Amino acid sequence: MPFDLHHLLQQSQGQARALHEACMNPVFSNVLEMIGFAHEYTAGKGAYLTTLNGCPILDALSGYGVFGMGRNHPALCQAIHDALDLDLPNLVQMDTHLLSGLLAQKLLAGAPGKRLAHVFFTNSGTESTEGALKFARCATGRSRILFNQGAFHGLSTGSLALNGDESFREGFGDLLPHCEKINLEDYDAVAREIKKGDVAALFFEPIRGKGVFYPKDDSLYPALQTLCRENGVLLVIDEIQTGLGRTGKMWASQHWDLEPDILIAAKALSGGLIPVGAILYSDAVYKNVFSRLDRCVVHSSTFGQNSLAMVAGLATLQLLEDEDLVRQAAQKGEFLRQGLQAISSEFLKEVRGKGMMIGVEFTSPKSLLLKPAWALLHAAENGLFAQAVVMELYKTHHILTQVSGHHQEIVKLLPPFILTQDQLQHLIGAFAHVLADCAKFPGPIWSVGKQLASAAAKQQLRSRFKTEG
C-alpha cells in the first residue's frame, strides 16, 4: 500500500497527545495540559494556527522566531515544490554544490561589516554554535571562551557550556571546559579577562533571547569590539534568533554597527519549512581552520548543504527583499511596543525590544490589595504571574505567547512581520484586557496563578524528597 499522507493524518487526528505520552515526552505533554496549551493543531497559515476544533490562534511565538514571513508562505512553498520537481543532484558530497554557493553569496552580500567572507552551512542554530566554537579555538590557538550571563546558544553539549541558565545544565555533568560566564555589561571585568591573553572568543547575542535584554548604553558593544580587536580575541555574534529582520534590521548587529569575526544564524533563514543554519566567518578564521589540503574537510556536516535547505534559504532572502519585510518588522514592532507601553497598569514594569522582538516585563503592584497575591505566587516560584498572563492570553484571546525564560516575569513576543493593523491592535487590546483583569482580586488571573503556585509547590516537595532520599 503506497504512503498516503492525507489518509494518515485523517485517520490519526486527535491522537497527538496520546502518542507523545506513549512514545515521546509525557512530562512535556502534562505541562502543556496544566497550562492549557494541550491542543492539536491541524493547519498553519500566515499569522494563524488552527486547532483541531477549528479555533484560529494568533501566533506571536513564531516557532521561537522561525516564521518571520508567516507560516507556509505560498512563494516559499512553491520554491520547495519546484526543487522537488527538478530532481536535483542532492548530497553528492564530492562536489561544489551550485545552490549552496548561491546562498552563501547572497548571505555575504548582506552581512554586517566587512570581515565576513566565507559560509559554512549547518542544520540548526546549536550546530552553528558548535562549529563557531571549533573555529574560534582553532583560529586563535586559545581555549578560553567568554559568554554572557543569561545567554542561550543551544542545547547540544558545546552550546550548553555557553548557557547562562543553570536549569538547562542541571544533571548533564561536566561540559566543554574553559567556557566562562561573565557579565557583559561590566566592561572592566570583561577587559580584565581578555587582557590575560588566553581568550579565544567573546560570544554573545546582541539581544538576549531569554528576557529580551540588551545594554542601555549603546557605546558598550562597540567598546567591547575594540577591546577584542586590540587583544586578538574573536567577536562571535549569535544572530540565530535576532537575524534575518527580526529586530527591524537585517542583522541585530547593525543596530550597533558591529563587525563580527564570526556570525551564526538559523531559525528564520529556513522560512519555517526546511531546517538550515549558517556560520559566516572571516578570511583569517578560514585560513587557520582549513589551513592545508588534508584539512579541506576538517569540519563537515552531512546534510548541511542539502538542496531543499538551500532553496528555502534563497527563497527566504528573496521574500524578505521583495516584500520589504525588514522595514515592516521595524515599523510594526515600534507600533506594537509603543501600544503595549501605553497600557495603564501597575503591574507593567517595562516594554523593551527592537522590531518584532519584544519583552513585556512585570513587577510587584503597589496596591495593598494586590501585594499579598503577588507575594503568594512568588513564594511558590518566580515567573508564575507571567505564566498566568500567557495562559489567559491563550484561553480568552486566542494568542500564543511564551514566558521569556525560567524564573522571569517577562512575556516575550516574536510575531511574524506580516501582522496587519487589526492584528497588532488585537495583541495590544488583549494585553490591556488581561492586565485590567489582574487588578481584580479575586479574579480569573489570580485563580490561574493559584493553580500554578499549587503545582509548583508540589513539584518542589517532590524534588526535596527525591534529593533527601
C-alpha angles and dihedrals in degrees: 000000000000121000110268113188095186092053093045093053094045092047093048102041113136094023099094098101094043091050092050092048092049101039112015132022114339093176091060090046091052092049090053089052091050094052095042097252098112095120129132113226121214103183144016124197130162109319095346142082121197122217125218090260091053100257115148113226121198104228110221091159098061094197090300091313101320100118105063091149094038130257123314097355105202095229091051092047090050091052090055091048089050091051092052092048092053095062089224120203094253127190097357085153094192092071143072102250116221096212094053090048091052093048092047090051091050094048094049092048090062099034121125116259127354103276102080111094109149138047132209115191123220137173100246149001095267091050088052089053091050091052093047090053091053093045093049094051094044095046095050102031087228129115109202119100123190119205134179124260110255091025125153119194101154140294107261114107100270093040090047089056086065094050116119095198112085092200089072093048098047114118098009098099126214114000132190107326127236095031108131132189119226137171101253092201091061095083094180092054092049091047092052092054096043093049090059086082099228102090115112099188147354110225123196146146110237086221113023112235093211100072102351092257127165133155118285087211107075091198094066100080095047089048091052090048091054090047090053093048093051092052103040094252120144118236107223115187122194109215095163092122102015098049133090097045100311094127097040095269127075088251126017088224087073092068086071099030091244123172107202124200088214128019123187123204141173135126106069092032086075095058083225095284112082122023113245135160134178142202113208112194143168128265090245091057091046094053092052096047102039090034103146140027091256090053096054090112098028086130120033144156122204097216098026096107099034113153099240092051092050091049091049090052094047093047091047093053090047092051093048087057100039095049096038089234098160091058089045090054090052096048099039092043092055091049090050094046093049092046092053092044090054093060110114107228134133088218094062112098103166143340110207139162145094126259113331095344107092135165121202109199124196131205140190113289121241094220113109088218094056102036095080092051091051091047091051092055092047093048086063099040139327112248099039094112091057090046090052089052091050090050093049092047088055100041100043104024102027095234122141115217136143142224104256098232147331114309094359126131090213131113113205123211121202103165123169116268092240097072114139124228090258091052092049090050090048090055093049093044092049092054090047091051094048093047090048088054089051089064089062115086119218093026143133096276092054091048088056090046091052090053091050092047091051092050091047092050092051091049092051090050092051091048092051093051090047091052094045092045 
